[in-house]
Amino acid sequence: MTKGGKRVAVKGESKDRISGLPRNVIDRILELLQVHDAARTSILSRMWRYNWASLPNLVLNHHFNRSFKKESHYNFKEVVDDILLLHIGDIVKFVLDTRGARMPSHAVIDKWMLYVTRNGVKDLTLRISDNDTYTLPSSVFNCSTLTKLKLFKCVFKPPNPFLGFLNLTTLHLKGTTFVPATLYCVIKAPLLVNLSLDLCRGTQYLNIVSPGLKRLYVADSHSYLVLDCFMNCTNLRLLGLKFNGVVDNPTNDKISTLAKLLVSSTALEVLSLDSFFVELLSVDVVLNGIPFTLNCLWRLLLDIDFSKMGLISRTLQLIKNSPNLSELGICVHATSDNAEAILKYLDTPSYLERPLDKLEYVVINDFQNSEVELLFVKLLLSLTPSLLRMCIAQQTDIDIDVALELMRFPRVSPRAELFYSQRTFFDFGCVDL
């Protein structure tokens, strides 16, 4: 005590600098840590004992799982149970990855899903072990607070009746199997903006009601996709399709083709298609005479087979129908040096009535140094007065003679730069949602 009666602070009693920070700053620091690291801060002092327990984001991902597997008595179920039991307040984001964990049964996951959906979860990610599948419980379908839902290796079987995800804005499904309650698996999501279907099964039963959808990506479906379930999505800004094949549903009287979908998507800005869809599109546009112009399209990503003249001509037709195209990405699927008809076709570019005066950036990946590809590059350089940069990447060693020939091609744009290397410049077909 001092003479004035005031207590003298004992060394070690004063607050450290971190503990004196505002609560929102401390919460932000804890959010940047893994859950198990945040929990360890409870031993610092009484003040820190329950700080971590009120974190709104619980990320129990693969990294979290691996960090505990090194411990001799690790039990994934008990750890998750303890975290949820000690948690205080709403759980806004919940990520659960069971890969590598020993699960006694799926009933345990059902219990966790029930808990988080009753505690205001908005962002839910569920990734099941690669050798297993998990049937989504009714608690997830009945969760009205969900805005983002990402599922991996799940069975999507909505209850009957199912009102839909009324607040959902993002839906990402990978390795998911659709099982309809009746004739179709109907998903009503009026606020849905982003939809990604990757390696999904049973998409022929899928019927998504989402007129506000802006981004759609479908990759490597094991089944077939009836495109008319997206015909009401007239606000599409991004469309990415990467398939091994498409089979029309013979029971559907109103099958809509890709061309019709593009015609209805007047606001489309980014389009990514593999070689199959380029060919599918050409059948509708060229043979059936369906006219369309993609006035808003500024980025186009295509997988091209340079051994097929039809695909090359239809690719050029698609480019021609995109008057405001500024970025073009091409991945060479296959090529040939013995295609005389193709070489003759590319050497007489009368099919393009005007220059591509908005095109500024071109990327060509997996370049194979064929004569057909060289003529295609020469054609682009002669028709792009606004070109700023063309990047050409190949997987094999750089051929000096080919590089010199590319450099000698005349360029209508005085500012055009040409880069030729082994480095891949972009990941074709990967559309980020």
C-alpha positions in Angstrom: 0.0 0.0 0.0 1.2 3.5 -0.7 0.9 6.4 1.8 -2.2 7.5 0.1 -3.9 4.2 0.7 -3.7 3.1 -2.9 -2.8 -0.5 -3.7 0.5 -1.1 -5.4 0.2 -3.3 -8.5 2.1 -6.5 -8.0 4.3 -7.5 -10.9 2.5 -9.8 -13.3 -1.0 -8.6 -12.3 -1.3 -5.8 -14.9 -3.0 -6.7 -18.2 -0.8 -7.7 -21.1 -1.1 -5.6 -24.3 -3.1 -8.2 -26.2 -5.7 -8.7 -23.4 -6.2 -4.9 -23.3 -7.3 -4.9 -27.0 -11.0 -4.2 -27.8 -13.1 -7.4 -27.8 -13.8 -7.2 -31.6 -10.0 -7.1 -32.3 -9.4 -10.2 -30.0 -12.2 -12.0 -31.7 -10.7 -11.3 -35.1 -7.3 -12.6 -33.9 -9.0 -15.8 -32.7 -10.9 -16.2 -36.0 -7.5 -16.3 -37.9 -6.4 -19.3 -35.9 -7.3 -22.9 -36.3 -10.1 -23.9 -33.9 -7.8 -26.1 -31.8 -5.2 -23.3 -31.6 -7.9 -20.8 -30.5 -9.1 -23.2 -27.9 -5.6 -23.4 -26.4 -5.8 -19.7 -25.5 -8.2 -20.6 -22.7 -5.2 -21.5 -20.5 -3.8 -17.9 -20.7 -6.0 -16.4 -18.0 -9.5 -16.3 -16.7 -10.2 -13.5 -19.2 -9.3 -15.8 -22.1 -11.0 -19.0 -20.8 -14.2 -18.7 -22.9 -13.2 -16.2 -25.5 -12.7 -18.9 -28.2 -16.1 -20.5 -27.3 -18.1 -17.7 -28.8 -16.4 -17.7 -32.2 -19.0 -17.6 -34.9 -16.9 -19.6 -37.4 -16.0 -23.2 -36.7 -13.7 -24.6 -39.4 -13.1 -28.3 -38.7 -11.4 -29.0 -42.0 -8.8 -31.6 -43.2 -6.0 -29.5 -41.6 -7.8 -29.6 -38.3 -8.2 -33.3 -38.6 -4.6 -34.0 -39.4 -3.3 -31.9 -36.5 -5.1 -34.1 -34.0 -4.3 -37.5 -35.7 -0.7 -37.2 -34.3 -2.0 -37.5 -30.8 -2.2 -41.1 -29.4 -5.7 -40.9 -27.9 -7.3 -38.8 -30.6 -11.0 -39.3 -31.2 -12.6 -37.1 -33.9 -16.1 -37.6 -32.6 -15.3 -36.6 -29.0 -13.3 -33.6 -30.1 -16.2 -32.2 -32.3 -18.7 -33.0 -29.5 -16.6 -31.1 -27.0 -16.3 -28.1 -29.3 -20.0 -27.9 -30.0 -20.9 -28.5 -26.3 -18.7 -25.6 -25.1 -19.7 -23.2 -27.9 -21.6 -20.1 -26.9 -23.9 -18.2 -29.3 -24.7 -18.5 -33.0 -22.6 -20.6 -35.4 -22.5 -18.5 -38.6 -20.0 -20.7 -40.5 -19.5 -24.4 -40.1 -17.0 -26.5 -42.1 -16.8 -30.2 -41.4 -14.4 -32.5 -43.2 -14.5 -36.2 -42.2 -11.7 -37.4 -44.5 -9.3 -39.6 -42.6 -11.5 -39.6 -39.5 -13.0 -42.8 -38.0 -16.8 -42.2 -37.7 -18.9 -44.7 -35.7 -22.0 -43.9 -37.9 -23.6 -41.2 -39.9 -26.0 -40.6 -37.0 -23.2 -38.6 -35.4 -23.1 -36.3 -38.3 -26.9 -36.0 -38.3 -26.6 -34.8 -34.7 -24.0 -32.2 -35.5 -26.0 -31.0 -38.5 -29.1 -30.6 -36.3 -27.1 -28.6 -33.8 -25.6 -26.1 -36.2 -28.8 -25.6 -38.2 -30.6 -24.7 -34.9 -27.9 -22.2 -34.1 -28.2 -19.8 -37.1 -25.7 -21.3 -39.5 -25.5 -19.4 -42.8 -22.4 -20.8 -44.4 -22.3 -24.7 -44.3 -19.6 -26.9 -45.9 -19.7 -30.6 -45.6 -17.1 -32.9 -47.1 -17.4 -36.6 -46.6 -14.6 -39.2 -46.9 -13.8 -40.2 -50.5 -14.9 -43.8 -49.9 -18.2 -42.9 -48.4 -21.4 -41.0 -49.1 -23.7 -39.3 -46.7 -27.4 -38.7 -47.1 -28.2 -35.1 -46.1 -30.7 -35.0 -43.2 -33.9 -33.1 -43.2 -32.5 -30.5 -40.7 -30.3 -29.1 -43.5 -33.3 -28.8 -45.9 -35.3 -27.1 -43.3 -32.7 -24.6 -42.3 -34.0 -21.2 -43.3 -30.8 -19.3 -42.4 -28.6 -20.9 -45.0 -27.0 -18.5 -47.6 -24.1 -20.7 -48.7 -24.1 -24.5 -49.0 -21.2 -26.6 -50.2 -21.5 -30.4 -50.3 -19.0 -33.1 -51.2 -19.9 -36.8 -51.6 -23.4 -36.4 -50.3 -26.8 -37.8 -51.4 -29.2 -34.9 -52.0 -32.7 -36.3 -51.3 -35.1 -33.5 -50.3 -38.1 -34.3 -48.1 -41.6 -34.1 -49.5 -42.8 -31.4 -49.3 -39.7 -29.3 -49.6 -40.2 -25.5 -49.5 -36.7 -24.8 -50.9 -33.7 -22.7 -49.8 -35.4 -19.3 -49.6 -32.2 -17.4 -48.6 -29.5 -19.4 -50.4 -27.2 -17.4 -52.7 -24.4 -20.0 -53.3 -24.7 -23.7 -53.9 -21.7 -25.8 -54.7 -22.1 -29.6 -55.1 -19.3 -32.0 -55.9 -19.7 -35.8 -56.2 -23.3 -35.3 -55.1 -26.1 -37.7 -56.1 -29.6 -36.3 -56.7 -32.5 -38.6 -55.6 -35.9 -37.2 -56.4 -38.7 -37.4 -53.9 -41.2 -37.6 -56.7 -40.6 -37.2 -60.5 -38.0 -34.4 -60.2 -35.6 -33.1 -57.5 -37.0 -29.6 -57.3 -34.8 -26.9 -55.7 -36.5 -23.6 -55.2 -33.9 -20.9 -54.5 -35.2 -17.5 -55.5 -32.0 -15.7 -54.3 -29.5 -18.2 -55.8 -26.7 -16.4 -57.6 -23.9 -19.0 -57.9 -24.4 -22.6 -58.8 -21.7 -25.2 -59.4 -22.3 -28.9 -60.2 -19.1 -31.0 -60.3 -19.0 -34.8 -60.9 -22.7 -35.0 -59.9 -25.0 -37.9 -60.6 -28.7 -37.9 -61.3 -28.8 -34.4 -62.8 -31.5 -35.6 -65.2 -33.8 -35.3 -62.2 -32.7 -31.8 -61.3 -35.0 -28.9 -61.6 -33.7 -25.6 -60.2 -36.0 -22.7 -59.9 -33.7 -19.7 -59.6 -34.5 -16.8 -62.0 -31.8 -14.6 -60.5 -28.9 -17.1 -61.2 -25.9 -15.3 -62.5 -23.1 -17.9 -62.4 -23.5 -21.5 -63.6 -20.7 -24.1 -63.8 -21.2 -27.7 -64.7 -18.2 -30.1 -65.0 -17.8 -33.7 -65.8 -21.3 -35.0 -65.1 -21.7 -38.8 -65.0 -25.2 -38.4 -66.3 -27.0 -36.0 -68.6 -28.1 -32.5 -68.0 -31.4 -31.2 -69.4 -30.6 -27.6 -70.1 -34.1 -26.4 -70.1 -34.2 -26.3 -66.3 -32.0 -23.2 -66.7 -34.1 -21.5 -69.4 -35.6 -19.2 -66.8 -32.2 -18.0 -65.8 -32.1 -15.0 -68.1 -29.7 -13.1 -65.9 -26.7 -15.4 -66.4 -23.4 -13.5 -66.4 -21.0 -16.5 -66.3 -21.6 -19.9 -67.9 -19.0 -22.8 -67.8 -19.7 -26.2 -69.3 -17.2 -29.1 -69.3 -18.7 -32.5 -70.2 -17.8 -35.8 -71.7 -21.2 -35.9 -73.4 -24.8 -34.9 -73.1 -27.8 -37.1 -73.7 -31.2 -35.6 -74.1 -34.0 -36.8 -71.9 -36.5 -38.6 -74.2 -39.4 -38.0 -71.8 -39.0 -34.2 -72.0 -41.1 -32.6 -74.7 -39.3 -29.2 -74.4 -35.6 -30.0 -74.6 -33.7 -26.8 -74.9 -30.3 -26.8 -76.6 -27.2 -24.8 -75.6 -27.8 -22.3 -78.4 -31.2 -21.5 -77.1 -29.8 -21.1 -73.7 -27.3 -18.6 -75.0 -29.9 -16.8 -77.0 -31.9 -16.3 -73.8 -28.8 -15.2 -71.8 -28.5 -11.7 -73.2 -26.4 -10.5 -70.3 -23.7 -13.2 -70.5 -20.2 -11.9 -69.9 -18.0 -15.0 -69.5 -18.4 -18.3 -71.4 -16.3 -21.4 -71.0 -16.9 -24.5 -73.2 -15.1 -27.7 -73.9 -14.8 -29.1 -77.4 -17.9 -31.2 -77.1 -20.1 -28.1 -76.4 -18.5 -26.1 -79.1 -19.5 -28.8 -81.5 -23.0 -29.1 -79.9 -23.4 -25.3 -80.3 -22.4 -25.4 -83.9 -25.1 -27.9 -84.8 -27.7 -25.5 -83.6 -26.2 -22.4 -85.0 -25.0 -23.7 -88.4 -27.4 -26.5 -89.2 -30.6 -25.1 -87.7 -29.8 -21.5 -88.4 -30.4 -20.2 -84.9 -29.0 -16.6 -84.9 -27.5 -15.1 -81.8 -25.1 -12.3 -80.8 -23.4 -12.2 -77.4 -23.1 -8.5 -77.1 -22.0 -8.5 -73.4 -19.5 -11.3 -73.7 -16.0 -10.1 -72.9 -14.2 -13.3 -71.9 -14.4 -16.6 -73.9 -12.6 -19.8 -72.9 -12.6 -22.7 -75.4 -11.2 -26.2 -75.7 -10.4 -26.7 -79.4 -9.7 -29.8 -81.5 -7.5 -28.4 -84.3 -7.8 -31.6 -86.3 -11.5 -30.9 -87.1 -12.3 -28.1 -89.5 -15.9 -27.9 -88.3 -14.8 -27.0 -84.8 -12.3 -24.4 -86.0 -14.9 -22.7 -88.3 -17.5 -22.8 -85.5 -15.0 -21.4 -83.0 -14.4 -18.5 -85.4 -18.2 -18.1 -85.8 -18.6 -17.9 -82.0 -15.8 -15.3 -81.8 -17.5 -13.4 -84.7 -20.8 -13.4 -82.8 -19.1 -11.7 -79.8 -18.5 -8.1 -80.9 -17.2 -6.9 -77.5 -14.9 -9.8 -76.8 -11.7 -8.6 -75.1 -10.2 -11.8 -73.7 -9.9 -15.1 -75.5 -8.5 -18.3 -74.0 -7.9 -21.5 -76.0 -6.7 -24.9 -74.8 -5.5 -27.1 -77.6 -7.3 -30.4 -77.3 -5.8 -32.1 -80.3 -4.2 -31.0 -83.6 -2.9 -32.3 -87.0 -0.3 -31.3 -89.6 -2.0 -33.4 -92.3 -5.3 -31.6 -92.6 -5.1 -30.0 -96.0 -8.7 -28.8 -96.0 -8.2 -27.0 -92.7 -5.0 -25.4 -93.9 -6.7 -24.2 -97.0 -9.7 -22.9 -95.0 -7.5 -20.9 -92.6 -5.4 -19.5 -95.5 -8.4 -17.8 -97.0 -10.0 -15.9 -94.1 -12.9 -14.5 -96.1 -15.4 -15.8 -93.5 -14.6 -13.0 -91.1 -16.2 -9.8 -92.4 -14.6 -7.4 -90.0 -11.6 -7.2 -87.7 -11.8 -8.2 -84.0 -11.3 -4.6 -82.9 -12.1 -5.2 -79.2 -9.9 -8.2 -78.6 -6.9 -7.3 -76.4 -5.6 -10.5 -74.7 -5.2 -14.0 -76.2 -3.9 -17.1 -74.4 -3.3 -20.4 -76.1 -2.3 -23.3 -73.8 -1.0 -26.8 -74.7 0.3 -25.4 -78.0 1.7 -28.3 -80.1 3.5 -26.4 -82.9 1.4 -27.8 -85.7 1.0 -25.9 -89.0 -2.8 -25.5 -88.3 -2.1 -23.8 -85.0 0.5 -21.5 -86.6 -2.0 -20.4 -89.2 -4.6 -19.8 -86.6 -2.3 -17.6 -84.6 -1.3 -15.8 -87.8 -4.9 -15.2 -88.6 -5.6 -13.7 -85.1 -2.6 -11.4 -85.3 -3.8 -10.1 -88.6 -7.4 -9.4 -87.4 -6.8 -7.8 -83.9 -5.9 -4.1 -84.2 -6.4 -3.6 -80.4 -4.3 -6.6 -79.3 -2.0 -5.9 -76.4 -0.7 -9.4 -75.5 -0.7 -12.9 -76.9 0.6 -15.7 -74.7 1.4 -19.1 -76.1 2.3 -22.0 -73.8 3.4 -25.6 -74.6 4.2 -28.6 -72.5 7.3 -29.7 -74.5 10.6 -28.0 -74.9 10.5 -24.7 -76.8 11.1 -25.1 -80.5 13.4 -22.2 -81.5 12.4 -22.4 -85.2 8.7 -22.2 -84.3 9.3 -19.3 -81.8 11.1 -17.4 -84.6 8.3 -18.0 -87.0 5.7 -16.8 -84.5 7.8 -13.6 -83.9 7.9 -12.9 -87.6 4.1 -13.0 -88.1 2.8 -9.6 -89.1 0.7 -7.9 -86.4 -2.0 -5.4 -87.2 -1.7 -3.9 -83.7 1.5 -1.9 -83.2 1.3 -2.5 -79.4 0.9 -6.3 -79.6 3.4 -8.3 -77.5 3.9 -12.1 -78.1 5.1 -14.4 -75.3 6.0 -18.0 -76.0 7.0 -20.4 -73.2 6.4 -23.7 -71.3 4.5 -22.0 -68.5 0.8 -22.4 -68.4 -0.9 -19.0 -68.4 -4.4 -20.0 -67.2 -6.3 -23.0 -66.0 -8.8 -23.7 -68.8 -12.3 -24.5 -67.7 -11.9 -23.6 -64.1 -14.6 -21.0 -63.3 -14.3 -19.5 -59.9 -17.7 -19.0 -58.2 
